[in-house]
Amino acid sequence: MSKEHHVIYVPGLHDQHPINKNLTRFVPLFWKPYGFQGHIVAPHWEEGKEFAPKLKRILAKIDELADQGHIVSLIGQSAGGSAVMNAYSERRNMINGVVDVTGRLREGENVSPSLEVAARSSPAFAESVLLFERKNEPTLSNQDRKKIMTIRPFWDEVVPATTVPLEGATNLVAPIPEHSIGGIAMCTIFAKRILYFLNNLAY
């Protein structure tokens, strides 16, 4: 009996806004035709100032699925990108692959918007970015990086382009514009490229 491939999806800021919350629940439905079981772990970015409880929630889901014997991958959109990278750093031997969709992975120099501005509604988001950039990213081996994909739209008004790619990872630019629309499109109707990457790592 072959193992099932489960994907944990971590959304970005304002994940508890009613519109975003309702839209997010449809994302995993686009993965089912490709044989993936999706799970949403919402960090509740604007609730509480610390990132640790949000990371703990993601790690708990990873542990649950791994204990059940499933193949586990991670997809993080926008602010969820740095969150899944931090989770991957904590559980890299349990994770098949990880994808950052339009997510900021570093503070950036002389970029607009600054991390301070981008994270004005969520100090936990800023903490997540800095945790990955300063502590976790330096610990990733070349082999760890081969299990990572970053993908961003060719034009993103929210996340500076230089803050997304990761050295040694598969870094793609999609022919889709705009942060929110582009990000959700990459996770749904154009998710095939992302899922193909994760599936190839598993088999």
Secondary structure by P-SEA (a helix, b strand, c coil): cbbbbbbbbbbccccccaaaaaaaaaccccccccbbbbbbbbccccccccaaaaaaaaaaaaaaaaaaccbbbbbbcccaaaaaaaaaaaccccccbbbbccccccccccccccccccccccaaaaaaaaaaaccccccccaaaaaabbbbbccccccccccccccccccccccccccaaaaaaaaacccaaaaaaaaaaaac
